């Protein structure tokens, strides 16, 4: 029984790509540290992490459910847990509902414990916005930017959860940077499904404009993301460790575009997960270190 539970949990975590939490969570924590002007209240920080995990569970579960029939016909995704039958739709719907209830409860605790009504007021619209992303590939190639907004909104959301009065232009710029950075690497990742998307009449930048133009759009998007990260650091006066993080982030962005070519997609997964995971942790970590050592 224990072995079955462990196996089911591992299957679930793989299905919702739990490891990909590394993309948004570090930036959300940076947003919390900015709003706190240093070390946040531990209770608030714990609730932010809990909300992030639970909201992401909702987003990924709904995405898998919304795309299950497409995933079954796509050779790249046919072995995922839901189309392969290792998880049932009923199980995933139950997990989604439990995660949504948990996220709402965590948002309520901000009001109950810290007299901050905003997380509770915004949790419903936020969940709807996040779930709606899963349908955007059916009607717009701007779906990458919708996904970016889903991750990017975590930065101002964390700041508002700490202190609504500390929502600043720098926090918004940082969130915009995360949104553009995410959209850029999602465009690169979409190269893997270019032919499938065209056959199924799904929308993506590579499917609409071709792989070469798609990579150009991704480069422009990442350049804009870097400009936002730079501007946020300047507004916040992060001038000790954050600039080093920016230099490494720029190098990682350049590297992932050198790894992927229209005629060679063999290293897309390295560019997508490994390099961007490092970027998120390093840049956010350097920003937090800068704030803590003022």
TAGIGI-V964606 format. One record per helix or strand of 3 or more residues. SS is the DSSP state (2 for helix, 1 for strand). FROM is the first residue (numbers start at 1). TO is the last residue. If there is no record, write none. Layout:
# TAGIGI-V964606
((SS,FROM,TO) (SS,FROM,TO))
This chain:
# TAGIGI-V964606
((2,2,15) (2,18,22) (2,25,36) (2,42,66) (2,68,73) (2,81,84) (2,89,114) (2,118,138) (2,143,162) (2,164,166) (2,169,199) (2,205,209) (2,211,236) (2,242,259) (2,268,292))
